[in-house]
């Protein structure tokens, strides 16, 4: 097969963080914000693809170590590794496997912004706090080509997330999807998709399920541009535990300051996305 050596990179940068947000409160009960930290960051990594006759293996790794000169509290290392393997066991079948693992301490780190590809369950860019988070995500998708114009894709992905800060919940979840695509012309493809997602937040006694139904449309505009549209509805169901503070009279009567109840919410809303590449 064709071999392509991995490409390596390394660099040293000066960094300034103007608004870090750890998971902590000050003496007045407000979120702590850390301003104007400056220091040095050393980064490096490797990426590349190895091709065989019917398969290919891709690697994308990045890591860094940041050290602040005016504090040592937020010094640390961030890592992100993505592996992808695609194989075509026959002319009608294609199998895509992906593995993503990483650990991040700064939510605005450049490694948090690395795209994880389509079908991601866990997205590092949604992290709210600058606290150590370690995550693992796996996915597998199979595509069946019924003809040169029609294909069916099925599969899913799952993730585990570990939060080091006390008070933040670990989480886990998975998504199962199925879709159909049909090329109606040389430049245009239409289709439909369905996905089911489940998420768990054990520390908060909370979980959610969602079902999404979408229609898809994609067309090539000229030689370099592609427009894609996905639109439909999502039905979301959330089960969670809510804690209420009792008035002093009821707290004295029941002998406890709070009471907890289970909550169930169901919502239907439009969903979708549009992109121009």
Backbone bond lengths (Angstrom), bond angles and torsions (degrees), N, CA, C in turn:
res aa  C-N    CA-C-N  psi(-1)  N-CA   C-N-CA  omega(-1)  CA-C   N-CA-C  phi
1 X - - - 1.437 - - 1.518 110.58 -
2 X 1.333 115.62 169.32 1.463 120.51 177.87 1.516 109.84 -73.89
3 X 1.312 116.81 135.39 1.454 120.93 -179.91 1.520 109.45 -114.75
4 X 1.295 114.60 134.78 1.455 120.61 176.41 1.521 107.26 -128.15
5 X 1.310 116.19 118.60 1.454 119.42 -178.27 1.521 110.59 -64.57
6 X 1.339 117.40 143.72 1.471 119.47 176.06 1.523 110.94 -60.19
7 X 1.305 115.83 146.17 1.457 121.34 174.66 1.524 108.73 -98.46
8 X 1.314 115.35 137.20 1.455 121.20 -176.73 1.525 109.29 -114.23
9 X 1.326 115.49 151.65 1.462 119.34 176.77 1.528 108.84 -145.50
10 X 1.305 115.86 154.93 1.460 122.43 178.30 1.521 108.11 -154.83
11 X 1.328 116.41 153.71 1.451 119.44 -179.95 1.516 111.90 -165.44
12 X 1.304 114.30 163.19 1.463 122.81 175.54 1.526 107.32 -127.23
13 X 1.342 116.84 131.25 1.457 120.96 -176.13 1.525 110.47 -132.11
14 X 1.311 114.98 149.59 1.448 120.48 166.30 1.510 108.77 -88.49
15 X 1.328 118.14 135.09 1.460 121.63 -175.04 1.529 110.41 -124.88
16 X 1.333 115.41 146.93 1.454 123.30 173.25 1.515 107.35 -136.10
17 X 1.344 117.14 122.44 1.460 122.44 176.15 1.526 108.23 -110.63
18 X 1.336 116.07 120.33 1.463 120.61 -172.67 1.520 113.25 -94.97
19 X 1.357 118.08 -13.93 1.463 117.41 -172.91 1.525 110.51 -158.06
20 X 1.331 117.80 65.57 1.457 120.80 175.35 1.521 109.71 -73.80
21 X 1.345 115.72 146.08 1.455 121.32 -174.93 1.534 109.57 -129.31
22 X 1.337 118.18 86.31 1.466 119.67 175.07 1.518 110.88 -72.25
23 X 1.332 117.07 164.60 1.459 121.09 178.32 1.527 107.95 -86.05
24 X 1.335 115.91 81.92 1.462 121.83 -176.40 1.517 109.45 -158.40
25 X 1.352 116.25 155.07 1.459 123.46 177.97 1.518 110.24 -116.38
26 X 1.343 115.75 150.23 1.460 119.48 174.60 1.527 109.88 -87.28
27 X 1.336 117.25 -173.77 1.448 121.44 -177.21 1.516 114.38 -65.45
28 X 1.326 117.70 -16.27 1.464 122.25 179.78 1.526 112.49 -99.39
29 X 1.330 117.45 4.85 1.457 121.09 179.42 1.507 114.73 82.50
30 X 1.327 118.18 13.93 1.462 122.04 178.12 1.524 110.30 -97.73
31 X 1.329 115.63 152.59 1.459 119.77 177.07 1.524 110.66 -62.15
32 X 1.326 115.56 136.73 1.465 120.79 178.24 1.522 109.06 -77.00
33 X 1.318 116.53 133.67 1.460 122.01 174.84 1.524 108.46 -124.71
34 X 1.334 115.56 130.18 1.461 121.91 -177.93 1.519 108.47 -103.98
35 X 1.341 116.71 121.92 1.456 120.83 -174.25 1.536 111.03 -109.70
36 X 1.332 114.06 146.40 1.468 123.49 166.19 1.527 113.45 55.95
37 X 1.343 114.82 56.48 1.459 119.83 169.15 1.522 108.10 -92.43
38 X 1.335 117.08 139.48 1.458 120.28 -179.77 1.523 109.46 -134.83
39 X 1.329 114.97 150.28 1.451 118.69 -178.18 1.513 112.04 -177.32
40 X 1.331 114.88 -152.27 1.464 122.62 -174.78 1.527 108.59 -129.76
41 X 1.331 115.91 142.36 1.456 121.62 177.02 1.525 109.76 -127.91
42 X 1.332 115.89 130.91 1.465 123.01 175.36 1.521 107.59 -108.95
43 X 1.316 118.14 127.25 1.465 121.56 -175.82 1.523 110.18 -133.37
44 X 1.326 114.78 160.32 1.460 120.74 178.13 1.513 110.29 -170.06
45 X 1.316 115.87 171.78 1.457 119.42 179.61 1.508 112.06 173.84
46 X 1.328 114.42 -171.55 1.460 121.31 179.97 1.517 108.91 -153.40
47 X 1.345 116.20 150.56 1.455 120.94 176.11 1.515 109.18 -153.22
48 X 1.313 115.80 154.66 1.458 119.78 179.39 1.516 111.63 168.49
49 X 1.328 116.11 170.23 1.459 123.20 -179.07 1.526 108.86 -133.56
50 X 1.328 115.39 134.96 1.473 120.89 174.57 1.530 107.95 -110.91
51 X 1.336 116.51 127.51 1.458 122.09 -176.27 1.523 110.72 -106.41
52 X 1.338 115.10 136.50 1.445 121.94 165.47 1.534 108.55 -115.39
53 X 1.315 117.79 -173.05 1.458 120.33 -175.75 1.523 111.81 -63.82
54 X 1.330 117.84 -42.49 1.461 121.45 -176.94 1.532 113.41 -123.09
55 X 1.315 117.61 12.09 1.458 118.51 -177.23 1.524 110.26 -152.56
56 X 1.317 114.98 167.33 1.451 120.68 175.53 1.527 109.58 -151.98
57 X 1.321 115.44 148.27 1.454 122.98 -179.75 1.522 108.61 -122.83
58 X 1.355 116.37 125.81 1.453 121.09 -178.73 1.519 111.45 -115.24
59 X 1.317 115.68 144.87 1.467 123.19 179.84 1.518 109.25 -130.49
60 X 1.339 116.24 135.81 1.462 121.87 174.14 1.522 107.47 -143.16
61 X 1.328 116.71 109.77 1.471 121.24 -179.11 1.528 109.92 -127.76
62 X 1.311 114.91 137.49 1.455 120.72 174.58 1.513 110.00 -142.44
63 X 1.316 116.35 141.37 1.452 121.36 178.55 1.514 110.36 -147.15
64 X 1.331 116.26 155.79 1.463 119.52 177.57 1.524 110.14 -152.92
65 X 1.324 114.52 162.85 1.462 122.40 171.58 1.519 107.48 -132.10
66 X 1.339 116.38 124.81 1.455 120.53 -179.29 1.527 109.08 -115.01
67 X 1.332 114.92 138.60 1.462 121.94 179.57 1.525 108.48 -132.52
68 X 1.334 115.42 122.30 1.458 120.98 179.06 1.531 109.91 -91.90
69 X 1.317 115.26 140.95 1.458 120.55 -175.76 1.522 112.36 -85.38
70 X 1.334 118.67 -23.34 1.457 120.33 -178.43 1.522 113.91 -105.91
71 X 1.336 118.23 9.01 1.461 123.27 171.03 1.515 108.90 -166.59
72 X 1.324 116.48 154.00 1.463 119.84 177.32 1.511 112.76 -109.69
73 X 1.339 117.26 0.21 1.460 121.24 -173.84 1.528 112.64 -65.45
74 X 1.331 117.15 -37.97 1.456 120.55 -173.64 1.530 113.07 -103.41
75 X 1.324 118.12 12.22 1.463 119.83 174.89 1.525 109.73 -65.21
76 X 1.314 116.78 142.76 1.459 118.03 179.20 1.506 112.44 170.11
77 X 1.338 114.17 -177.04 1.453 122.00 -176.24 1.521 110.12 -122.81
78 X 1.329 116.38 142.69 1.463 123.19 175.72 1.525 108.87 -121.62
79 X 1.340 116.29 143.22 1.461 121.72 -177.72 1.519 109.54 -137.71
80 X 1.342 115.87 147.75 1.462 120.85 175.85 1.523 108.89 -150.87
81 X 1.336 116.59 125.05 1.465 122.43 -179.34 1.515 109.79 -129.66
82 X 1.337 116.15 128.77 1.454 122.47 175.82 1.521 109.35 -125.40
83 X 1.336 116.26 129.37 1.462 122.92 174.65 1.524 108.45 -119.89
84 X 1.321 116.47 137.53 1.453 121.16 177.64 1.519 110.84 -134.62
85 X 1.329 116.45 132.46 1.468 121.31 179.38 1.523 108.66 -129.15
86 X 1.319 116.64 123.61 1.459 123.17 178.80 1.518 109.25 -120.83
87 X 1.330 116.67 131.21 1.458 121.19 -179.00 1.529 109.12 -137.69
88 X 1.335 116.24 143.99 1.460 122.61 176.16 1.527 108.25 -116.12
89 X 1.338 117.72 90.05 1.469 120.42 -177.37 1.523 113.51 -64.80
90 X 1.345 117.14 -22.75 1.464 121.34 175.85 1.515 107.86 -151.53
91 X 1.314 116.61 177.46 1.459 120.35 -179.10 1.525 112.54 -67.49
92 X 1.320 116.80 -23.44 1.462 120.18 -175.70 1.531 113.61 -98.53
93 X 1.327 118.05 -10.79 1.457 120.20 -174.86 1.524 111.31 -123.54
94 X 1.350 114.47 143.04 1.463 121.99 173.20 1.525 108.02 -137.06
95 X 1.337 117.18 135.05 1.458 122.68 -178.58 1.521 109.37 -122.01
96 X 1.339 115.83 130.43 1.467 121.16 -178.34 1.524 109.10 -123.14
97 X 1.342 117.17 121.96 1.462 123.77 179.55 1.515 109.22 -118.79
98 X 1.337 116.95 136.41 1.466 120.91 -179.72 1.525 110.03 -138.30
99 X 1.319 114.06 143.32 1.461 121.67 177.53 1.522 108.33 -133.73
100 X 1.334 116.13 130.55 1.461 121.35 179.98 1.525 108.74 -133.40
101 X 1.334 116.76 125.72 1.455 121.71 179.52 1.518 108.31 -138.44
102 X 1.318 116.57 143.43 1.451 118.63 -178.73 1.511 112.01 -168.79
103 X 1.311 115.37 169.21 1.451 122.98 174.37 1.522 108.28 -141.68
104 X 1.338 116.72 129.64 1.459 122.47 -175.33 1.521 109.44 -130.94
105 X 1.316 116.46 140.24 1.467 121.27 175.64 1.524 112.13 -113.49
106 X 1.329 117.24 -21.47 1.458 122.78 178.99 1.527 107.86 -118.42
107 X 1.346 117.08 118.50 1.462 120.76 -174.20 1.519 112.77 -66.76
108 X 1.344 117.44 -21.90 1.466 120.38 179.70 1.525 112.08 -96.99
109 X 1.340 117.62 9.37 1.457 120.91 178.32 1.524 110.33 -59.42
110 X 1.332 116.45 146.90 1.463 119.74 -179.38 1.531 111.96 -60.01
111 X 1.339 118.07 -27.32 1.463 120.40 179.27 1.521 111.60 -69.04
112 X 1.340 118.13 -25.61 1.459 121.09 178.78 1.516 111.57 -70.12
113 X 1.319 117.86 -17.30 1.455 121.82 -176.43 1.522 113.25 -98.99
114 X 1.343 117.07 7.62 1.457 119.93 177.29 1.523 109.30 -73.08
115 X 1.341 119.22 123.28 1.459 120.18 179.88 1.519 111.07 -61.97
116 X 1.346 116.25 138.78 1.452 121.67 179.22 1.519 112.84 -98.92
117 X 1.321 116.91 5.26 1.450 119.78 177.55 1.524 112.23 89.35
118 X 1.329 115.50 174.22 1.458 120.47 -179.75 1.524 110.19 -69.07
119 X 1.335 116.07 147.11 1.448 120.63 176.79 1.511 114.30 84.62
120 X 1.325 119.39 13.30 1.451 121.07 -179.39 1.515 110.54 -66.72
121 X 1.340 116.80 133.74 1.452 121.93 175.24 1.520 109.72 -91.23
122 X 1.334 116.40 -43.21 1.459 121.16 179.75 1.523 109.48 -106.26
123 X 1.339 116.34 131.40 1.455 121.64 -178.38 1.517 109.42 -121.69
124 X 1.345 119.57 111.03 1.464 121.00 -178.45 1.523 114.01 -58.65
125 X 1.334 118.02 -26.26 1.461 119.73 -177.91 1.525 112.49 -69.25
126 X 1.347 118.53 -10.04 1.462 120.73 178.13 1.519 112.71 -89.45
127 X 1.330 118.87 1.53 1.461 121.00 178.98 1.531 109.86 -65.10
128 X 1.335 116.59 130.96 1.459 121.09 -176.37 1.523 112.55 -90.76
129 X 1.335 117.59 -30.95 1.459 120.97 -172.13 1.527 110.71 -117.27
130 X 1.324 114.89 152.98 1.462 121.38 175.53 1.527 108.36 -87.85
131 X 1.327 115.14 77.80 1.459 123.21 -178.81 1.523 107.92 -138.46
132 X 1.329 116.50 151.64 1.463 121.09 -175.71 1.518 111.42 -61.12
133 X 1.333 116.08 123.94 1.459 124.03 178.08 1.521 109.03 -130.92
134 X 1.320 116.82 128.35 1.460 122.40 176.63 1.522 108.51 -116.63
135 X 1.336 116.94 135.31 1.459 119.16 -173.86 1.527 111.12 -140.38
136 X 1.318 114.25 156.19 1.464 123.61 177.29 1.509 107.90 -140.82
137 X 1.337 116.47 131.60 1.455 120.82 178.07 1.516 110.36 -138.24
138 X 1.331 116.07 135.58 1.461 122.58 178.62 1.519 109.48 -127.69
139 X 1.324 116.39 145.44 1.464 119.61 178.11 1.521 109.89 -146.52
140 X 1.321 114.64 152.86 1.470 121.87 177.49 1.525 108.18 -146.47
141 X 1.331 116.38 128.31 1.458 121.78 179.65 1.521 109.21 -135.25
142 X 1.330 115.18 138.50 1.459 121.50 177.63 1.525 109.03 -121.08
143 X 1.328 116.85 137.55 1.459 122.46 178.73 1.525 109.89 -120.33
144 X 1.326 115.17 130.06 1.464 121.88 177.21 1.522 108.85 -109.69
145 X 1.331 117.02 123.37 1.462 122.61 -179.93 1.530 108.53 -96.26
146 X 1.335 114.89 100.78 1.460 118.96 -179.28 1.518 110.85 -68.54
147 X 1.335 115.42 -35.87 1.458 121.49 177.65 1.516 108.05 -153.01
148 X 1.313 116.57 -175.88 1.461 119.77 178.63 1.526 111.96 -67.09
149 X 1.355 116.82 -17.60 1.460 120.80 -177.08 1.532 113.87 -108.57
150 X 1.319 118.59 -23.23 1.463 121.87 -171.45 1.523 110.98 -120.02
151 X 1.348 115.92 134.11 1.462 120.88 178.60 1.526 109.86 -141.42
152 X 1.331 115.89 153.49 1.456 123.74 177.76 1.528 108.36 -125.43
153 X 1.338 116.50 135.17 1.462 121.85 179.48 1.520 109.68 -124.21
154 X 1.327 115.91 137.53 1.459 121.21 178.04 1.521 108.74 -143.20
155 X 1.332 116.16 152.44 1.456 119.29 179.29 1.512 111.09 158.18
156 X 1.314 115.13 -162.17 1.452 118.92 -178.83 1.513 111.84 -174.55
157 X 1.322 115.16 176.83 1.458 121.79 178.89 1.514 109.16 -148.31
158 X 1.321 116.15 156.83 1.449 121.76 179.21 1.518 110.22 -143.76
159 X 1.325 116.75 159.02 1.453 120.17 -177.29 1.525 111.19 -145.42
160 X 1.324 115.58 157.22 1.456 124.64 170.48 1.516 107.87 -130.25
161 X 1.323 116.92 137.16 1.462 122.19 -178.91 1.525 108.95 -130.05
162 X 1.338 116.07 128.84 1.457 122.15 -179.62 1.522 109.47 -113.08
163 X 1.339 116.23 119.44 1.459 122.24 178.79 1.523 109.18 -101.42
164 X 1.332 117.08 126.69 1.455 120.73 -176.98 1.529 112.79 -81.72
165 X 1.329 118.37 -27.53 1.459 121.01 -176.72 1.522 110.98 -73.82
166 X 1.343 116.36 132.12 1.453 121.14 175.75 1.529 108.78 -67.48
167 X 1.332 116.01 128.21 1.458 121.04 -177.45 1.510 112.95 111.98
168 X 1.336 117.21 -21.74 1.457 121.50 173.67 1.526 109.31 -96.15
169 X 1.303 117.20 144.02 1.458 121.07 -175.70 1.525 111.16 -92.99
170 X 1.332 116.03 136.91 1.450 119.39 164.47 1.528 108.25 -63.96
171 X 1.311 116.70 162.18 1.457 119.09 -178.11 1.518 110.24 -150.51
172 X 1.310 114.47 163.29 1.455 121.64 177.46 1.509 109.30 -157.47
173 X 1.298 116.59 161.23 1.451 119.19 179.82 1.512 111.98 -178.99
174 X 1.321 114.64 174.98 1.461 120.11 178.66 1.522 109.33 -152.23
175 X 1.325 115.24 159.05 1.460 123.02 176.82 1.525 108.97 -134.43
176 X 1.321 116.53 133.11 1.460 122.76 174.78 1.525 108.03 -115.64
177 X 1.324 116.90 132.77 1.464 120.34 -176.30 1.525 111.31 -133.62
178 X 1.313 114.25 155.54 1.452 122.26 172.32 1.519 109.17 -146.72
179 X 1.319 117.37 140.13 1.458 119.66 -177.41 1.526 110.67 -149.71
180 X 1.331 114.69 159.79 1.454 122.42 175.56 1.517 108.42 -130.54
181 X 1.332 116.93 135.68 1.460 122.79 178.48 1.523 109.13 -127.03
182 X 1.344 115.16 135.95 1.463 119.37 175.47 1.517 109.29 -133.46
183 X 1.302 115.70 126.89 1.467 121.66 177.29 1.518 108.94 -82.72
184 X 1.331 115.32 115.30 1.461 120.06 -178.01 1.527 112.20 -90.20
185 X 1.315 116.50 -18.39 1.461 121.17 175.87 1.523 107.75 -154.59
186 X 1.300 116.44 -179.01 1.455 120.33 -178.83 1.517 111.96 -62.08
187 X 1.338 117.79 -29.25 1.463 121.08 -174.63 1.525 114.06 -111.27
188 X 1.346 118.77 -11.25 1.462 120.66 -170.53 1.526 111.30 -122.29
189 X 1.355 114.74 138.56 1.457 122.33 177.87 1.524 108.88 -132.59
190 X 1.332 117.13 135.67 1.461 122.62 175.73 1.525 108.39 -123.64
191 X 1.349 115.60 160.46 1.454 117.84 -179.26 1.512 112.01 -174.10
192 X 1.334 114.77 -171.39 1.453 122.26 178.86 1.519 108.01 -146.07
193 X 1.343 115.97 152.40 1.461 119.97 -179.26 1.515 110.79 -144.59
194 X 1.331 115.26 153.36 1.458 122.89 175.19 1.523 108.10 -135.04
195 X 1.329 117.05 139.99 1.460 120.51 177.62 1.519 110.57 -142.84
196 X 1.323 114.99 144.48 1.465 122.27 175.64 1.517 108.00 -122.57
197 X 1.344 116.65 131.14 1.462 121.52 -179.15 1.516 110.67 -126.02
198 X 1.331 115.70 143.60 1.464 121.83 176.20 1.520 108.44 -134.46
199 X 1.348 116.74 133.53 1.457 122.73 -179.94 1.523 109.81 -130.28
200 X 1.345 115.70 143.67 1.460 122.30 179.62 1.522 110.06 -127.18
201 X 1.354 116.29 136.15 1.466 123.67 173.60 1.523 107.72 -128.75
202 X 1.343 117.55 85.84 1.477 120.89 -170.11 1.523 114.00 -58.34
203 X 1.337 118.07 -41.87 1.468 119.83 -176.09 1.516 112.31 -65.01
204 X 1.332 117.26 -24.39 1.460 121.09 -179.55 1.530 112.01 -101.78
205 X 1.348 117.18 4.67 1.466 121.88 -177.97 1.526 109.91 51.40
206 X 1.313 115.91 47.29 1.455 121.06 -174.10 1.526 110.28 -131.20
207 X 1.331 115.86 144.11 1.461 121.37 173.51 1.514 108.88 -151.06
208 X 1.317 115.88 160.18 1.457 120.14 -178.81 1.517 110.52 -145.49
209 X 1.331 115.26 150.25 1.466 123.32 174.59 1.521 107.85 -129.04
210 X 1.325 116.23 144.54 1.462 119.84 176.44 1.519 110.03 -143.88
211 X 1.316 115.10 144.09 1.460 123.53 175.57 1.522 108.15 -121.50
212 X 1.336 116.48 126.01 1.458 121.54 -178.04 1.527 110.07 -119.81
213 X 1.339 115.42 135.12 1.465 122.91 178.34 1.527 107.59 -124.28
214 X 1.327 116.83 117.53 1.461 120.50 -173.99 1.526 111.37 -131.67
215 X 1.311 114.63 147.02 1.447 121.72 165.03 1.517 108.99 -101.61
216 X 1.326 118.29 147.39 1.464 121.51 -176.13 1.524 110.23 -126.76
217 X 1.337 114.24 149.84 1.463 121.65 179.32 1.524 107.89 -147.84
218 X 1.321 117.19 133.90 1.464 122.04 177.77 1.513 109.17 -143.48
219 X 1.325 115.56 139.29 1.464 119.99 179.08 1.521 110.03 -144.27
220 X 1.297 115.76 143.99 1.461 121.55 177.18 1.516 109.28 -91.03
221 X 1.333 115.47 129.41 1.460 121.04 -178.58 1.527 108.77 -114.01
222 X 1.312 114.91 103.74 1.456 118.93 -177.07 1.522 111.38 75.23
223 X 1.320 115.71 -155.89 1.462 120.48 -174.02 1.535 112.57 -87.56
224 X 1.326 117.64 -25.30 1.457 119.72 -168.84 1.522 114.75 -118.61
225 X 1.347 119.89 -14.14 1.454 120.70 -169.86 1.522 111.55 -112.78
226 X 1.348 115.35 143.71 1.461 122.44 175.29 1.520 109.22 -132.56
227 X 1.334 117.04 130.04 1.465 122.49 176.88 1.520 108.56 -108.94
228 X 1.364 116.34 131.20 1.461 122.11 -179.52 1.521 109.72 -127.16
229 X 1.336 116.36 140.01 1.455 122.28 179.38 1.520 109.04 -135.53
230 X 1.340 115.58 132.72 1.459 122.41 175.49 1.524 107.72 -131.68
231 X 1.333 117.82 124.73 1.464 120.89 -175.60 1.513 109.99 -147.04
232 X 1.343 115.01 145.64 1.453 120.92 179.48 1.505 111.38 174.12
233 X 1.331 116.68 -147.56 1.465 121.89 -178.67 1.526 109.32 -130.86
234 X 1.337 114.77 155.11 1.456 122.73 175.38 1.523 108.51 -128.90
235 X 1.323 116.20 133.57 1.466 122.68 175.17 1.524 107.31 -107.48
236 X 1.329 116.56 119.60 1.457 122.13 -175.23 1.520 110.35 -114.96
237 X 1.346 116.58 136.83 1.460 123.50 176.00 1.522 108.66 -128.24
238 X 1.319 117.29 125.13 1.466 122.38 -175.65 1.522 109.33 -124.59
239 X 1.337 116.29 126.91 1.457 123.09 172.39 1.520 108.22 -111.76
240 X 1.328 117.18 127.56 1.458 120.28 -178.30 1.522 109.93 -150.68
241 X 1.324 114.98 164.46 1.453 121.85 177.59 1.525 108.96 -106.91
242 X 1.329 116.89 126.40 1.452 122.75 -178.28 1.523 109.44 -112.68
243 X 1.315 117.33 133.50 1.462 123.03 -179.40 1.524 109.76 -109.92
244 X 1.341 116.20 128.09 1.460 122.71 -179.75 1.527 109.81 -110.90
245 X 1.321 116.78 142.06 1.464 121.68 172.72 1.516 109.04 -82.88
246 X 1.327 117.39 130.27 1.459 122.27 -178.99 1.527 110.71 -86.23
247 X 1.333 116.95 147.90 1.473 119.69 171.30 1.530 109.82 -60.18
248 X 1.331 117.75 155.73 1.478 120.19 -176.85 1.531 113.43 -54.09
249 X 1.352 118.47 -37.86 1.454 120.70 -178.44 1.534 111.28 -65.10
250 X 1.348 116.50 -45.04 1.465 119.81 179.35 1.522 111.36 -70.76
251 X 1.325 117.15 -35.30 1.466 119.77 177.44 1.514 110.51 -61.85
252 X 1.351 117.19 -40.08 1.463 120.26 177.95 1.522 111.16 -68.60
253 X 1.363 116.42 -35.69 1.458 120.34 -178.71 1.525 111.85 -68.49
254 X 1.351 116.16 -44.48 1.463 120.16 -176.84 1.520 113.22 -90.35
255 X 1.323 117.20 -10.96 1.460 120.26 178.85 1.513 114.02 73.77
256 X 1.325 117.49 22.93 1.460 121.43 177.39 1.527 109.01 -150.95
257 X 1.356 117.84 145.36 1.473 120.33 -174.88 1.518 113.85 -80.32
258 X 1.321 118.45 -17.86 1.466 121.09 -175.89 1.522 110.31 -136.08
259 X 1.324 116.29 164.47 1.453 123.26 173.50 1.525 107.99 -137.45
260 X 1.329 117.63 141.38 1.463 122.89 -177.65 1.524 110.17 -112.45
261 X 1.328 115.65 141.54 1.451 122.07 177.72 1.520 109.61 -135.23
262 X 1.328 114.97 153.41 1.461 120.28 175.36 1.521 109.91 -85.77
263 X 1.329 115.51 139.76 1.459 121.42 -178.38 1.528 109.84 -123.50
264 X 1.335 115.55 140.43 1.464 121.48 177.06 1.529 108.40 -129.09
265 X 1.335 116.03 129.51 1.462 121.67 -179.97 1.525 109.51 -131.23
266 X 1.327 116.07 133.42 1.461 121.69 176.60 1.521 108.47 -124.91
267 X 1.325 115.73 132.05 1.464 119.86 -177.53 1.521 109.82 -140.77
268 X 1.322 115.58 146.69 1.458 122.95 174.42 1.523 107.39 -122.43
269 X 1.330 116.50 126.63 1.459 119.50 -177.16 1.528 110.15 -146.70
270 X 1.342 116.92 154.75 1.467 119.66 176.31 1.508 110.92 -69.43
271 X 1.329 116.69 147.33 1.473 120.92 179.71 1.520 109.33 -148.13
272 X 1.333 114.89 162.74 1.457 119.49 179.48 1.500 111.74 156.38
273 X 1.314 115.55 -171.45 1.451 121.25 179.84 1.525 109.48 -159.70
274 X 1.317 114.94 159.53 1.458 121.55 176.41 1.526 108.40 -138.99
275 X 1.314 116.71 141.53 1.470 119.30 -179.53 1.531 110.46 -145.01
276 X 1.303 114.20 148.74 1.464 122.43 175.32 1.520 107.49 -125.65
277 X 1.318 117.17 114.92 1.461 122.07 -175.20 1.518 109.81 -117.00
